[in-house]
């Protein structure tokens, strides 16, 4: 989604995505050449296995709770918390029940 023709409106992040049984659901809120913003909803024990990304990212907890290991150090992320995911450092997302997060990735 480009912001070029976007209409400003207030949105509640908790309500933009619904959990789906045994699934990870995502919705791209902004996508452009310098980065993107994606909302994720993880059902129960669904998560993201360890991986790396070539860009820095910021994760913001929207609902629920998750363990987010970054470079071998475990962090607990809850609603309202944020965590930097540095480029090229292994990280994962391990929800503790239903969990929603906002991922802001910067490509520069």
MODELLER restraints for C-alpha pairs under 7 A, 6 or more apart:
rsr = mdl.restraints
at = mdl.atoms
rsr.add(forms.Gaussian(group=physical.xy_distance, feature=features.Distance(at['CA:1:A'], at['CA:28:A']), mean=6.83, stdev=0.5))
rsr.add(forms.Gaussian(group=physical.xy_distance, feature=features.Distance(at['CA:1:A'], at['CA:29:A']), mean=6.36, stdev=0.5))
rsr.add(forms.Gaussian(group=physical.xy_distance, feature=features.Distance(at['CA:1:A'], at['CA:30:A']), mean=5.16, stdev=0.5))
rsr.add(forms.Gaussian(group=physical.xy_distance, feature=features.Distance(at['CA:1:A'], at['CA:31:A']), mean=5.12, stdev=0.5))
rsr.add(forms.Gaussian(group=physical.xy_distance, feature=features.Distance(at['CA:2:A'], at['CA:30:A']), mean=6.02, stdev=0.5))
rsr.add(forms.Gaussian(group=physical.xy_distance, feature=features.Distance(at['CA:2:A'], at['CA:31:A']), mean=5.57, stdev=0.5))
rsr.add(forms.Gaussian(group=physical.xy_distance, feature=features.Distance(at['CA:2:A'], at['CA:32:A']), mean=6.02, stdev=0.5))
rsr.add(forms.Gaussian(group=physical.xy_distance, feature=features.Distance(at['CA:3:A'], at['CA:30:A']), mean=6.62, stdev=0.5))
rsr.add(forms.Gaussian(group=physical.xy_distance, feature=features.Distance(at['CA:13:A'], at['CA:62:A']), mean=6.94, stdev=0.5))
rsr.add(forms.Gaussian(group=physical.xy_distance, feature=features.Distance(at['CA:14:A'], at['CA:62:A']), mean=6.43, stdev=0.5))
rsr.add(forms.Gaussian(group=physical.xy_distance, feature=features.Distance(at['CA:14:A'], at['CA:63:A']), mean=6.69, stdev=0.5))
rsr.add(forms.Gaussian(group=physical.xy_distance, feature=features.Distance(at['CA:17:A'], at['CA:41:A']), mean=6.54, stdev=0.5))
rsr.add(forms.Gaussian(group=physical.xy_distance, feature=features.Distance(at['CA:18:A'], at['CA:41:A']), mean=6.85, stdev=0.5))
rsr.add(forms.Gaussian(group=physical.xy_distance, feature=features.Distance(at['CA:19:A'], at['CA:41:A']), mean=5.71, stdev=0.5))
rsr.add(forms.Gaussian(group=physical.xy_distance, feature=features.Distance(at['CA:19:A'], at['CA:42:A']), mean=6.53, stdev=0.5))
rsr.add(forms.Gaussian(group=physical.xy_distance, feature=features.Distance(at['CA:19:A'], at['CA:43:A']), mean=5.62, stdev=0.5))
rsr.add(forms.Gaussian(group=physical.xy_distance, feature=features.Distance(at['CA:20:A'], at['CA:43:A']), mean=6.20, stdev=0.5))
rsr.add(forms.Gaussian(group=physical.xy_distance, feature=features.Distance(at['CA:21:A'], at['CA:43:A']), mean=5.98, stdev=0.5))
rsr.add(forms.Gaussian(group=physical.xy_distance, feature=features.Distance(at['CA:22:A'], at['CA:43:A']), mean=5.70, stdev=0.5))
rsr.add(forms.Gaussian(group=physical.xy_distance, feature=features.Distance(at['CA:22:A'], at['CA:46:A']), mean=6.36, stdev=0.5))
rsr.add(forms.Gaussian(group=physical.xy_distance, feature=features.Distance(at['CA:23:A'], at['CA:42:A']), mean=6.39, stdev=0.5))
rsr.add(forms.Gaussian(group=physical.xy_distance, feature=features.Distance(at['CA:23:A'], at['CA:43:A']), mean=5.73, stdev=0.5))
rsr.add(forms.Gaussian(group=physical.xy_distance, feature=features.Distance(at['CA:23:A'], at['CA:46:A']), mean=6.23, stdev=0.5))
rsr.add(forms.Gaussian(group=physical.xy_distance, feature=features.Distance(at['CA:24:A'], at['CA:40:A']), mean=6.96, stdev=0.5))
rsr.add(forms.Gaussian(group=physical.xy_distance, feature=features.Distance(at['CA:24:A'], at['CA:41:A']), mean=5.77, stdev=0.5))
rsr.add(forms.Gaussian(group=physical.xy_distance, feature=features.Distance(at['CA:24:A'], at['CA:42:A']), mean=4.63, stdev=0.5))
rsr.add(forms.Gaussian(group=physical.xy_distance, feature=features.Distance(at['CA:24:A'], at['CA:43:A']), mean=6.37, stdev=0.5))
rsr.add(forms.Gaussian(group=physical.xy_distance, feature=features.Distance(at['CA:24:A'], at['CA:46:A']), mean=6.41, stdev=0.5))
rsr.add(forms.Gaussian(group=physical.xy_distance, feature=features.Distance(at['CA:24:A'], at['CA:47:A']), mean=7.00, stdev=0.5))
rsr.add(forms.Gaussian(group=physical.xy_distance, feature=features.Distance(at['CA:25:A'], at['CA:40:A']), mean=5.65, stdev=0.5))
rsr.add(forms.Gaussian(group=physical.xy_distance, feature=features.Distance(at['CA:25:A'], at['CA:41:A']), mean=5.14, stdev=0.5))
rsr.add(forms.Gaussian(group=physical.xy_distance, feature=features.Distance(at['CA:25:A'], at['CA:42:A']), mean=6.54, stdev=0.5))
rsr.add(forms.Gaussian(group=physical.xy_distance, feature=features.Distance(at['CA:26:A'], at['CA:38:A']), mean=6.64, stdev=0.5))
rsr.add(forms.Gaussian(group=physical.xy_distance, feature=features.Distance(at['CA:26:A'], at['CA:39:A']), mean=5.53, stdev=0.5))
rsr.add(forms.Gaussian(group=physical.xy_distance, feature=features.Distance(at['CA:26:A'], at['CA:40:A']), mean=4.37, stdev=0.5))
rsr.add(forms.Gaussian(group=physical.xy_distance, feature=features.Distance(at['CA:26:A'], at['CA:41:A']), mean=6.36, stdev=0.5))
rsr.add(forms.Gaussian(group=physical.xy_distance, feature=features.Distance(at['CA:27:A'], at['CA:38:A']), mean=5.61, stdev=0.5))
rsr.add(forms.Gaussian(group=physical.xy_distance, feature=features.Distance(at['CA:27:A'], at['CA:39:A']), mean=5.23, stdev=0.5))
rsr.add(forms.Gaussian(group=physical.xy_distance, feature=features.Distance(at['CA:27:A'], at['CA:40:A']), mean=6.59, stdev=0.5))
rsr.add(forms.Gaussian(group=physical.xy_distance, feature=features.Distance(at['CA:28:A'], at['CA:37:A']), mean=6.09, stdev=0.5))
rsr.add(forms.Gaussian(group=physical.xy_distance, feature=features.Distance(at['CA:28:A'], at['CA:38:A']), mean=4.35, stdev=0.5))
rsr.add(forms.Gaussian(group=physical.xy_distance, feature=features.Distance(at['CA:28:A'], at['CA:39:A']), mean=6.40, stdev=0.5))
rsr.add(forms.Gaussian(group=physical.xy_distance, feature=features.Distance(at['CA:29:A'], at['CA:37:A']), mean=5.46, stdev=0.5))
rsr.add(forms.Gaussian(group=physical.xy_distance, feature=features.Distance(at['CA:29:A'], at['CA:38:A']), mean=5.52, stdev=0.5))
rsr.add(forms.Gaussian(group=physical.xy_distance, feature=features.Distance(at['CA:30:A'], at['CA:36:A']), mean=5.13, stdev=0.5))
rsr.add(forms.Gaussian(group=physical.xy_distance, feature=features.Distance(at['CA:30:A'], at['CA:37:A']), mean=4.98, stdev=0.5))
rsr.add(forms.Gaussian(group=physical.xy_distance, feature=features.Distance(at['CA:31:A'], at['CA:37:A']), mean=6.61, stdev=0.5))
rsr.add(forms.Gaussian(group=physical.xy_distance, feature=features.Distance(at['CA:34:A'], at['CA:106:A']), mean=6.03, stdev=0.5))
rsr.add(forms.Gaussian(group=physical.xy_distance, feature=features.Distance(at['CA:34:A'], at['CA:107:A']), mean=4.98, stdev=0.5))
rsr.add(forms.Gaussian(group=physical.xy_distance, feature=features.Distance(at['CA:34:A'], at['CA:108:A']), mean=6.20, stdev=0.5))
rsr.add(forms.Gaussian(group=physical.xy_distance, feature=features.Distance(at['CA:35:A'], at['CA:105:A']), mean=5.29, stdev=0.5))
rsr.add(forms.Gaussian(group=physical.xy_distance, feature=features.Distance(at['CA:35:A'], at['CA:106:A']), mean=4.41, stdev=0.5))
rsr.add(forms.Gaussian(group=physical.xy_distance, feature=features.Distance(at['CA:35:A'], at['CA:107:A']), mean=5.08, stdev=0.5))
rsr.add(forms.Gaussian(group=physical.xy_distance, feature=features.Distance(at['CA:36:A'], at['CA:104:A']), mean=5.94, stdev=0.5))
rsr.add(forms.Gaussian(group=physical.xy_distance, feature=features.Distance(at['CA:36:A'], at['CA:105:A']), mean=5.39, stdev=0.5))
rsr.add(forms.Gaussian(group=physical.xy_distance, feature=features.Distance(at['CA:36:A'], at['CA:106:A']), mean=6.84, stdev=0.5))
rsr.add(forms.Gaussian(group=physical.xy_distance, feature=features.Distance(at['CA:37:A'], at['CA:102:A']), mean=6.98, stdev=0.5))
rsr.add(forms.Gaussian(group=physical.xy_distance, feature=features.Distance(at['CA:37:A'], at['CA:103:A']), mean=5.64, stdev=0.5))
rsr.add(forms.Gaussian(group=physical.xy_distance, feature=features.Distance(at['CA:37:A'], at['CA:104:A']), mean=4.53, stdev=0.5))
rsr.add(forms.Gaussian(group=physical.xy_distance, feature=features.Distance(at['CA:37:A'], at['CA:105:A']), mean=6.42, stdev=0.5))
rsr.add(forms.Gaussian(group=physical.xy_distance, feature=features.Distance(at['CA:38:A'], at['CA:102:A']), mean=5.76, stdev=0.5))
rsr.add(forms.Gaussian(group=physical.xy_distance, feature=features.Distance(at['CA:38:A'], at['CA:103:A']), mean=5.16, stdev=0.5))
rsr.add(forms.Gaussian(group=physical.xy_distance, feature=features.Distance(at['CA:38:A'], at['CA:104:A']), mean=6.59, stdev=0.5))
rsr.add(forms.Gaussian(group=physical.xy_distance, feature=features.Distance(at['CA:39:A'], at['CA:101:A']), mean=5.85, stdev=0.5))
rsr.add(forms.Gaussian(group=physical.xy_distance, feature=features.Distance(at['CA:39:A'], at['CA:102:A']), mean=4.51, stdev=0.5))
rsr.add(forms.Gaussian(group=physical.xy_distance, feature=features.Distance(at['CA:39:A'], at['CA:103:A']), mean=6.27, stdev=0.5))
rsr.add(forms.Gaussian(group=physical.xy_distance, feature=features.Distance(at['CA:40:A'], at['CA:100:A']), mean=5.44, stdev=0.5))
rsr.add(forms.Gaussian(group=physical.xy_distance, feature=features.Distance(at['CA:40:A'], at['CA:101:A']), mean=5.31, stdev=0.5))
rsr.add(forms.Gaussian(group=physical.xy_distance, feature=features.Distance(at['CA:40:A'], at['CA:102:A']), mean=6.30, stdev=0.5))
rsr.add(forms.Gaussian(group=physical.xy_distance, feature=features.Distance(at['CA:41:A'], at['CA:99:A']), mean=5.82, stdev=0.5))
rsr.add(forms.Gaussian(group=physical.xy_distance, feature=features.Distance(at['CA:41:A'], at['CA:100:A']), mean=4.37, stdev=0.5))
rsr.add(forms.Gaussian(group=physical.xy_distance, feature=features.Distance(at['CA:41:A'], at['CA:101:A']), mean=6.74, stdev=0.5))
rsr.add(forms.Gaussian(group=physical.xy_distance, feature=features.Distance(at['CA:42:A'], at['CA:95:A']), mean=6.98, stdev=0.5))
rsr.add(forms.Gaussian(group=physical.xy_distance, feature=features.Distance(at['CA:42:A'], at['CA:98:A']), mean=5.69, stdev=0.5))
rsr.add(forms.Gaussian(group=physical.xy_distance, feature=features.Distance(at['CA:42:A'], at['CA:99:A']), mean=5.15, stdev=0.5))
rsr.add(forms.Gaussian(group=physical.xy_distance, feature=features.Distance(at['CA:42:A'], at['CA:100:A']), mean=6.21, stdev=0.5))
rsr.add(forms.Gaussian(group=physical.xy_distance, feature=features.Distance(at['CA:43:A'], at['CA:97:A']), mean=6.73, stdev=0.5))
rsr.add(forms.Gaussian(group=physical.xy_distance, feature=features.Distance(at['CA:43:A'], at['CA:98:A']), mean=4.82, stdev=0.5))
rsr.add(forms.Gaussian(group=physical.xy_distance, feature=features.Distance(at['CA:43:A'], at['CA:99:A']), mean=6.79, stdev=0.5))
rsr.add(forms.Gaussian(group=physical.xy_distance, feature=features.Distance(at['CA:44:A'], at['CA:95:A']), mean=6.90, stdev=0.5))
rsr.add(forms.Gaussian(group=physical.xy_distance, feature=features.Distance(at['CA:44:A'], at['CA:96:A']), mean=6.88, stdev=0.5))
rsr.add(forms.Gaussian(group=physical.xy_distance, feature=features.Distance(at['CA:44:A'], at['CA:97:A']), mean=4.21, stdev=0.5))
rsr.add(forms.Gaussian(group=physical.xy_distance, feature=features.Distance(at['CA:44:A'], at['CA:98:A']), mean=4.88, stdev=0.5))
rsr.add(forms.Gaussian(group=physical.xy_distance, feature=features.Distance(at['CA:45:A'], at['CA:95:A']), mean=6.13, stdev=0.5))
rsr.add(forms.Gaussian(group=physical.xy_distance, feature=features.Distance(at['CA:45:A'], at['CA:96:A']), mean=6.82, stdev=0.5))
rsr.add(forms.Gaussian(group=physical.xy_distance, feature=features.Distance(at['CA:45:A'], at['CA:97:A']), mean=6.19, stdev=0.5))
rsr.add(forms.Gaussian(group=physical.xy_distance, feature=features.Distance(at['CA:46:A'], at['CA:95:A']), mean=6.88, stdev=0.5))
rsr.add(forms.Gaussian(group=physical.xy_distance, feature=features.Distance(at['CA:47:A'], at['CA:93:A']), mean=5.36, stdev=0.5))
rsr.add(forms.Gaussian(group=physical.xy_distance, feature=features.Distance(at['CA:47:A'], at['CA:94:A']), mean=5.08, stdev=0.5))
rsr.add(forms.Gaussian(group=physical.xy_distance, feature=features.Distance(at['CA:47:A'], at['CA:95:A']), mean=6.08, stdev=0.5))
rsr.add(forms.Gaussian(group=physical.xy_distance, feature=features.Distance(at['CA:48:A'], at['CA:92:A']), mean=5.44, stdev=0.5))
rsr.add(forms.Gaussian(group=physical.xy_distance, feature=features.Distance(at['CA:48:A'], at['CA:93:A']), mean=4.94, stdev=0.5))
rsr.add(forms.Gaussian(group=physical.xy_distance, feature=features.Distance(at['CA:48:A'], at['CA:94:A']), mean=6.72, stdev=0.5))
rsr.add(forms.Gaussian(group=physical.xy_distance, feature=features.Distance(at['CA:49:A'], at['CA:92:A']), mean=5.14, stdev=0.5))
rsr.add(forms.Gaussian(group=physical.xy_distance, feature=features.Distance(at['CA:49:A'], at['CA:93:A']), mean=6.72, stdev=0.5))
rsr.add(forms.Gaussian(group=physical.xy_distance, feature=features.Distance(at['CA:50:A'], at['CA:90:A']), mean=6.06, stdev=0.5))
rsr.add(forms.Gaussian(group=physical.xy_distance, feature=features.Distance(at['CA:50:A'], at['CA:91:A']), mean=5.11, stdev=0.5))
rsr.add(forms.Gaussian(group=physical.xy_distance, feature=features.Distance(at['CA:50:A'], at['CA:92:A']), mean=4.30, stdev=0.5))
rsr.add(forms.Gaussian(group=physical.xy_distance, feature=features.Distance(at['CA:51:A'], at['CA:90:A']), mean=5.21, stdev=0.5))
rsr.add(forms.Gaussian(group=physical.xy_distance, feature=features.Distance(at['CA:51:A'], at['CA:91:A']), mean=5.65, stdev=0.5))
rsr.add(forms.Gaussian(group=physical.xy_distance, feature=features.Distance(at['CA:51:A'], at['CA:92:A']), mean=6.43, stdev=0.5))
rsr.add(forms.Gaussian(group=physical.xy_distance, feature=features.Distance(at['CA:52:A'], at['CA:88:A']), mean=5.17, stdev=0.5))
rsr.add(forms.Gaussian(group=physical.xy_distance, feature=features.Distance(at['CA:52:A'], at['CA:89:A']), mean=5.66, stdev=0.5))
rsr.add(forms.Gaussian(group=physical.xy_distance, feature=features.Distance(at['CA:52:A'], at['CA:90:A']), mean=4.69, stdev=0.5))
rsr.add(forms.Gaussian(group=physical.xy_distance, feature=features.Distance(at['CA:52:A'], at['CA:91:A']), mean=6.33, stdev=0.5))
rsr.add(forms.Gaussian(group=physical.xy_distance, feature=features.Distance(at['CA:53:A'], at['CA:87:A']), mean=5.70, stdev=0.5))
rsr.add(forms.Gaussian(group=physical.xy_distance, feature=features.Distance(at['CA:53:A'], at['CA:88:A']), mean=5.40, stdev=0.5))
rsr.add(forms.Gaussian(group=physical.xy_distance, feature=features.Distance(at['CA:54:A'], at['CA:87:A']), mean=5.06, stdev=0.5))
rsr.add(forms.Gaussian(group=physical.xy_distance, feature=features.Distance(at['CA:54:A'], at['CA:88:A']), mean=5.34, stdev=0.5))
rsr.add(forms.Gaussian(group=physical.xy_distance, feature=features.Distance(at['CA:55:A'], at['CA:87:A']), mean=4.43, stdev=0.5))
rsr.add(forms.Gaussian(group=physical.xy_distance, feature=features.Distance(at['CA:55:A'], at['CA:105:A']), mean=6.72, stdev=0.5))
rsr.add(forms.Gaussian(group=physical.xy_distance, feature=features.Distance(at['CA:55:A'], at['CA:106:A']), mean=6.16, stdev=0.5))
rsr.add(forms.Gaussian(group=physical.xy_distance, feature=features.Distance(at['CA:55:A'], at['CA:107:A']), mean=5.60, stdev=0.5))
rsr.add(forms.Gaussian(group=physical.xy_distance, feature=features.Distance(at['CA:56:A'], at['CA:85:A']), mean=5.83, stdev=0.5))
rsr.add(forms.Gaussian(group=physical.xy_distance, feature=features.Distance(at['CA:56:A'], at['CA:86:A']), mean=4.63, stdev=0.5))
rsr.add(forms.Gaussian(group=physical.xy_distance, feature=features.Distance(at['CA:56:A'], at['CA:87:A']), mean=4.44, stdev=0.5))
rsr.add(forms.Gaussian(group=physical.xy_distance, feature=features.Distance(at['CA:56:A'], at['CA:105:A']), mean=6.15, stdev=0.5))
rsr.add(forms.Gaussian(group=physical.xy_distance, feature=features.Distance(at['CA:56:A'], at['CA:106:A']), mean=5.86, stdev=0.5))
rsr.add(forms.Gaussian(group=physical.xy_distance, feature=features.Distance(at['CA:57:A'], at['CA:84:A']), mean=6.02, stdev=0.5))
rsr.add(forms.Gaussian(group=physical.xy_distance, feature=features.Distance(at['CA:57:A'], at['CA:85:A']), mean=5.03, stdev=0.5))
rsr.add(forms.Gaussian(group=physical.xy_distance, feature=features.Distance(at['CA:57:A'], at['CA:86:A']), mean=6.43, stdev=0.5))
rsr.add(forms.Gaussian(group=physical.xy_distance, feature=features.Distance(at['CA:57:A'], at['CA:103:A']), mean=6.77, stdev=0.5))
rsr.add(forms.Gaussian(group=physical.xy_distance, feature=features.Distance(at['CA:57:A'], at['CA:104:A']), mean=5.46, stdev=0.5))
rsr.add(forms.Gaussian(group=physical.xy_distance, feature=features.Distance(at['CA:57:A'], at['CA:105:A']), mean=4.30, stdev=0.5))
rsr.add(forms.Gaussian(group=physical.xy_distance, feature=features.Distance(at['CA:57:A'], at['CA:106:A']), mean=6.12, stdev=0.5))
rsr.add(forms.Gaussian(group=physical.xy_distance, feature=features.Distance(at['CA:58:A'], at['CA:82:A']), mean=6.79, stdev=0.5))
rsr.add(forms.Gaussian(group=physical.xy_distance, feature=features.Distance(at['CA:58:A'], at['CA:83:A']), mean=5.76, stdev=0.5))
rsr.add(forms.Gaussian(group=physical.xy_distance, feature=features.Distance(at['CA:58:A'], at['CA:84:A']), mean=4.66, stdev=0.5))
rsr.add(forms.Gaussian(group=physical.xy_distance, feature=features.Distance(at['CA:58:A'], at['CA:85:A']), mean=5.93, stdev=0.5))
rsr.add(forms.Gaussian(group=physical.xy_distance, feature=features.Distance(at['CA:58:A'], at['CA:103:A']), mean=5.84, stdev=0.5))
rsr.add(forms.Gaussian(group=physical.xy_distance, feature=features.Distance(at['CA:58:A'], at['CA:104:A']), mean=5.09, stdev=0.5))
rsr.add(forms.Gaussian(group=physical.xy_distance, feature=features.Distance(at['CA:58:A'], at['CA:105:A']), mean=6.51, stdev=0.5))
rsr.add(forms.Gaussian(group=physical.xy_distance, feature=features.Distance(at['CA:59:A'], at['CA:82:A']), mean=5.45, stdev=0.5))
rsr.add(forms.Gaussian(group=physical.xy_distance, feature=features.Distance(at['CA:59:A'], at['CA:83:A']), mean=5.25, stdev=0.5))
rsr.add(forms.Gaussian(group=physical.xy_distance, feature=features.Distance(at['CA:59:A'], at['CA:84:A']), mean=6.44, stdev=0.5))
rsr.add(forms.Gaussian(group=physical.xy_distance, feature=features.Distance(at['CA:59:A'], at['CA:101:A']), mean=6.58, stdev=0.5))
rsr.add(forms.Gaussian(group=physical.xy_distance, feature=features.Distance(at['CA:59:A'], at['CA:102:A']), mean=5.69, stdev=0.5))
rsr.add(forms.Gaussian(group=physical.xy_distance, feature=features.Distance(at['CA:59:A'], at['CA:103:A']), mean=4.68, stdev=0.5))
rsr.add(forms.Gaussian(group=physical.xy_distance, feature=features.Distance(at['CA:59:A'], at['CA:104:A']), mean=6.41, stdev=0.5))
rsr.add(forms.Gaussian(group=physical.xy_distance, feature=features.Distance(at['CA:60:A'], at['CA:80:A']), mean=6.48, stdev=0.5))
rsr.add(forms.Gaussian(group=physical.xy_distance, feature=features.Distance(at['CA:60:A'], at['CA:81:A']), mean=5.67, stdev=0.5))
rsr.add(forms.Gaussian(group=physical.xy_distance, feature=features.Distance(at['CA:60:A'], at['CA:82:A']), mean=4.29, stdev=0.5))
rsr.add(forms.Gaussian(group=physical.xy_distance, feature=features.Distance(at['CA:60:A'], at['CA:83:A']), mean=6.61, stdev=0.5))
rsr.add(forms.Gaussian(group=physical.xy_distance, feature=features.Distance(at['CA:60:A'], at['CA:101:A']), mean=5.51, stdev=0.5))
rsr.add(forms.Gaussian(group=physical.xy_distance, feature=features.Distance(at['CA:60:A'], at['CA:102:A']), mean=5.06, stdev=0.5))
rsr.add(forms.Gaussian(group=physical.xy_distance, feature=features.Distance(at['CA:60:A'], at['CA:103:A']), mean=6.56, stdev=0.5))
rsr.add(forms.Gaussian(group=physical.xy_distance, feature=features.Distance(at['CA:61:A'], at['CA:77:A']), mean=6.05, stdev=0.5))
rsr.add(forms.Gaussian(group=physical.xy_distance, feature=features.Distance(at['CA:61:A'], at['CA:78:A']), mean=5.24, stdev=0.5))
rsr.add(forms.Gaussian(group=physical.xy_distance, feature=features.Distance(at['CA:61:A'], at['CA:79:A']), mean=4.45, stdev=0.5))
rsr.add(forms.Gaussian(group=physical.xy_distance, feature=features.Distance(at['CA:61:A'], at['CA:80:A']), mean=5.31, stdev=0.5))
rsr.add(forms.Gaussian(group=physical.xy_distance, feature=features.Distance(at['CA:61:A'], at['CA:81:A']), mean=5.31, stdev=0.5))
rsr.add(forms.Gaussian(group=physical.xy_distance, feature=features.Distance(at['CA:61:A'], at['CA:82:A']), mean=6.31, stdev=0.5))
rsr.add(forms.Gaussian(group=physical.xy_distance, feature=features.Distance(at['CA:61:A'], at['CA:100:A']), mean=6.38, stdev=0.5))
rsr.add(forms.Gaussian(group=physical.xy_distance, feature=features.Distance(at['CA:61:A'], at['CA:101:A']), mean=4.57, stdev=0.5))
rsr.add(forms.Gaussian(group=physical.xy_distance, feature=features.Distance(at['CA:61:A'], at['CA:102:A']), mean=6.53, stdev=0.5))
rsr.add(forms.Gaussian(group=physical.xy_distance, feature=features.Distance(at['CA:62:A'], at['CA:79:A']), mean=4.72, stdev=0.5))
rsr.add(forms.Gaussian(group=physical.xy_distance, feature=features.Distance(at['CA:62:A'], at['CA:80:A']), mean=6.11, stdev=0.5))
rsr.add(forms.Gaussian(group=physical.xy_distance, feature=features.Distance(at['CA:62:A'], at['CA:100:A']), mean=5.16, stdev=0.5))
rsr.add(forms.Gaussian(group=physical.xy_distance, feature=features.Distance(at['CA:62:A'], at['CA:101:A']), mean=4.93, stdev=0.5))
rsr.add(forms.Gaussian(group=physical.xy_distance, feature=features.Distance(at['CA:62:A'], at['CA:102:A']), mean=6.73, stdev=0.5))
rsr.add(forms.Gaussian(group=physical.xy_distance, feature=features.Distance(at['CA:63:A'], at['CA:78:A']), mean=6.89, stdev=0.5))
rsr.add(forms.Gaussian(group=physical.xy_distance, feature=features.Distance(at['CA:63:A'], at['CA:79:A']), mean=4.90, stdev=0.5))
rsr.add(forms.Gaussian(group=physical.xy_distance, feature=features.Distance(at['CA:63:A'], at['CA:99:A']), mean=5.46, stdev=0.5))
rsr.add(forms.Gaussian(group=physical.xy_distance, feature=features.Distance(at['CA:63:A'], at['CA:100:A']), mean=4.92, stdev=0.5))
rsr.add(forms.Gaussian(group=physical.xy_distance, feature=features.Distance(at['CA:63:A'], at['CA:101:A']), mean=6.94, stdev=0.5))
rsr.add(forms.Gaussian(group=physical.xy_distance, feature=features.Distance(at['CA:64:A'], at['CA:78:A']), mean=5.95, stdev=0.5))
rsr.add(forms.Gaussian(group=physical.xy_distance, feature=features.Distance(at['CA:64:A'], at['CA:79:A']), mean=6.09, stdev=0.5))
rsr.add(forms.Gaussian(group=physical.xy_distance, feature=features.Distance(at['CA:64:A'], at['CA:98:A']), mean=5.88, stdev=0.5))
rsr.add(forms.Gaussian(group=physical.xy_distance, feature=features.Distance(at['CA:64:A'], at['CA:99:A']), mean=4.51, stdev=0.5))
rsr.add(forms.Gaussian(group=physical.xy_distance, feature=features.Distance(at['CA:64:A'], at['CA:100:A']), mean=6.53, stdev=0.5))
rsr.add(forms.Gaussian(group=physical.xy_distance, feature=features.Distance(at['CA:65:A'], at['CA:77:A']), mean=5.67, stdev=0.5))
rsr.add(forms.Gaussian(group=physical.xy_distance, feature=features.Distance(at['CA:65:A'], at['CA:78:A']), mean=4.52, stdev=0.5))
rsr.add(forms.Gaussian(group=physical.xy_distance, feature=features.Distance(at['CA:65:A'], at['CA:79:A']), mean=6.92, stdev=0.5))
rsr.add(forms.Gaussian(group=physical.xy_distance, feature=features.Distance(at['CA:65:A'], at['CA:95:A']), mean=6.08, stdev=0.5))
rsr.add(forms.Gaussian(group=physical.xy_distance, feature=features.Distance(at['CA:65:A'], at['CA:96:A']), mean=5.58, stdev=0.5))
rsr.add(forms.Gaussian(group=physical.xy_distance, feature=features.Distance(at['CA:65:A'], at['CA:99:A']), mean=5.79, stdev=0.5))
rsr.add(forms.Gaussian(group=physical.xy_distance, feature=features.Distance(at['CA:66:A'], at['CA:76:A']), mean=5.78, stdev=0.5))
rsr.add(forms.Gaussian(group=physical.xy_distance, feature=features.Distance(at['CA:66:A'], at['CA:77:A']), mean=5.33, stdev=0.5))
rsr.add(forms.Gaussian(group=physical.xy_distance, feature=features.Distance(at['CA:66:A'], at['CA:78:A']), mean=6.69, stdev=0.5))
rsr.add(forms.Gaussian(group=physical.xy_distance, feature=features.Distance(at['CA:66:A'], at['CA:93:A']), mean=6.65, stdev=0.5))
rsr.add(forms.Gaussian(group=physical.xy_distance, feature=features.Distance(at['CA:66:A'], at['CA:94:A']), mean=5.41, stdev=0.5))
rsr.add(forms.Gaussian(group=physical.xy_distance, feature=features.Distance(at['CA:66:A'], at['CA:95:A']), mean=3.92, stdev=0.5))
rsr.add(forms.Gaussian(group=physical.xy_distance, feature=features.Distance(at['CA:66:A'], at['CA:96:A']), mean=5.16, stdev=0.5))
rsr.add(forms.Gaussian(group=physical.xy_distance, feature=features.Distance(at['CA:66:A'], at['CA:99:A']), mean=6.73, stdev=0.5))
rsr.add(forms.Gaussian(group=physical.xy_distance, feature=features.Distance(at['CA:67:A'], at['CA:74:A']), mean=6.49, stdev=0.5))
rsr.add(forms.Gaussian(group=physical.xy_distance, feature=features.Distance(at['CA:67:A'], at['CA:75:A']), mean=5.63, stdev=0.5))
rsr.add(forms.Gaussian(group=physical.xy_distance, feature=features.Distance(at['CA:67:A'], at['CA:76:A']), mean=4.62, stdev=0.5))
rsr.add(forms.Gaussian(group=physical.xy_distance, feature=features.Distance(at['CA:67:A'], at['CA:77:A']), mean=6.25, stdev=0.5))
rsr.add(forms.Gaussian(group=physical.xy_distance, feature=features.Distance(at['CA:67:A'], at['CA:93:A']), mean=6.18, stdev=0.5))
rsr.add(forms.Gaussian(group=physical.xy_distance, feature=features.Distance(at['CA:67:A'], at['CA:94:A']), mean=5.03, stdev=0.5))
rsr.add(forms.Gaussian(group=physical.xy_distance, feature=features.Distance(at['CA:67:A'], at['CA:95:A']), mean=6.13, stdev=0.5))
rsr.add(forms.Gaussian(group=physical.xy_distance, feature=features.Distance(at['CA:68:A'], at['CA:74:A']), mean=5.78, stdev=0.5))
rsr.add(forms.Gaussian(group=physical.xy_distance, feature=features.Distance(at['CA:68:A'], at['CA:75:A']), mean=5.09, stdev=0.5))
rsr.add(forms.Gaussian(group=physical.xy_distance, feature=features.Distance(at['CA:68:A'], at['CA:76:A']), mean=6.14, stdev=0.5))
rsr.add(forms.Gaussian(group=physical.xy_distance, feature=features.Distance(at['CA:68:A'], at['CA:77:A']), mean=6.86, stdev=0.5))
rsr.add(forms.Gaussian(group=physical.xy_distance, feature=features.Distance(at['CA:68:A'], at['CA:91:A']), mean=6.84, stdev=0.5))
rsr.add(forms.Gaussian(group=physical.xy_distance, feature=features.Distance(at['CA:68:A'], at['CA:92:A']), mean=5.64, stdev=0.5))
rsr.add(forms.Gaussian(group=physical.xy_distance, feature=features.Distance(at['CA:68:A'], at['CA:93:A']), mean=4.82, stdev=0.5))
rsr.add(forms.Gaussian(group=physical.xy_distance, feature=features.Distance(at['CA:68:A'], at['CA:94:A']), mean=6.16, stdev=0.5))
rsr.add(forms.Gaussian(group=physical.xy_distance, feature=features.Distance(at['CA:69:A'], at['CA:75:A']), mean=5.78, stdev=0.5))
rsr.add(forms.Gaussian(group=physical.xy_distance, feature=features.Distance(at['CA:69:A'], at['CA:91:A']), mean=5.40, stdev=0.5))
rsr.add(forms.Gaussian(group=physical.xy_distance, feature=features.Distance(at['CA:69:A'], at['CA:92:A']), mean=5.71, stdev=0.5))
rsr.add(forms.Gaussian(group=physical.xy_distance, feature=features.Distance(at['CA:70:A'], at['CA:85:A']), mean=6.92, stdev=0.5))
rsr.add(forms.Gaussian(group=physical.xy_distance, feature=features.Distance(at['CA:70:A'], at['CA:89:A']), mean=6.80, stdev=0.5))
rsr.add(forms.Gaussian(group=physical.xy_distance, feature=features.Distance(at['CA:70:A'], at['CA:90:A']), mean=5.92, stdev=0.5))
rsr.add(forms.Gaussian(group=physical.xy_distance, feature=features.Distance(at['CA:70:A'], at['CA:91:A']), mean=4.40, stdev=0.5))
rsr.add(forms.Gaussian(group=physical.xy_distance, feature=features.Distance(at['CA:71:A'], at['CA:89:A']), mean=5.61, stdev=0.5))
rsr.add(forms.Gaussian(group=physical.xy_distance, feature=features.Distance(at['CA:71:A'], at['CA:90:A']), mean=5.28, stdev=0.5))
rsr.add(forms.Gaussian(group=physical.xy_distance, feature=features.Distance(at['CA:71:A'], at['CA:91:A']), mean=6.26, stdev=0.5))
